[in-house]
């Protein structure tokens, strides 16, 4: 599946929540996540803007845990970040990790974050608050399969397309000279 994705960094979380309520966006997720990123020893996936991931989700709405195995690959990073994403829910995070390891991948980074997600039409707006040691500021990701709708959501949230970036969070952190776990990538 292809998705258009953009970010807006250094957001005011309460203001974003207010705007999402004003446009009648529906809260669809509230969760704590552990994102375990895997790559080969030579970091060929990450150096080509891709990765393999096991995500452990503590769903705070449904009060359960879920596990996802994902690969992502950057297709384009012009106006939007366009990613090819392959994801499946798995029964056991350890089994997923063992599959990646059996393919020669190794764990290169583990990042904890809190995420709230809202649905507006066919667009997902995700508020991400990461461990401060990884990323010291909150941001939103806006994901959709419709670039016109993406621009509509950006405007409804009080921003312009000039406020957005197609850069990965790793690129943003490197540009801002924020270290921590990023140097592993």
C-alpha positions, 0 to 999 in steps of 0.5 A, a space after each residue: 500500500 502507498 501512503 502520502 505522509 507528512 509531519 509537523 514538528 514542535 506542536 502544541 498537543 492541546 491545540 491540536 486536540 482542540 482542532 481535531 475535535 472542532 473538525 469532528 475527527 474521531 479518536 481511533 487510537 490511544 496507545 503506548 508503543 515499543 518500536 523495535 527496528 531491525 536491519 542488516 549489520 551493514 545498515 542497508 535498509 536504514 541507509 536506503 530509508 527503509 526498515 523492518 519493525 516489530 511494534 508492540 502496542 499497549 492499546 489504552 482504549 481496548 485495554 489489550 496488547 497487539 503486535 505488528 511486523 512491518 517493513 517500510 521502504 521510501 519511494 519518494 521524498 519530494 512534496 510528501 514522503 511516499 512509503 511502501 508499507 507491508 504490515 501484518 498483525 502477529 500473535 507474538 512479538 518474540 516470534 516476529 523478532 526471531 523471523 527477522 533474526 533468522 533472515 540475518 537482521 539484528 535489533 538496531 534501535 528500540 523506541 518507546 512512544 505514546 500515540 493518539 490517532 484521529 481519523 478525518 475522512 480517509 486521513 489519519 492524524 497521529 500525535 506522537 510523543 516519544 521518549 525524550 532521549 530519542 525525540 524531545 518534542 511532540 509532532 504529528 504525522 498526517 497519513 492518507 492515500 489522497 494528497 488533496 485531503 492531506 492538504 485539506 487536513 493541514 489547513 484545518 489544523 491551522 498550518 500551511 504546507 510550508 509548515 510540513 516536512 517530508 523528512 523522516 524523524 531521523 533526518 529531522 533530529 540529525 538536522 537539529 543536531 539532536 543525538 541520543 539513539 539516532 547515531 545508531 542509524 
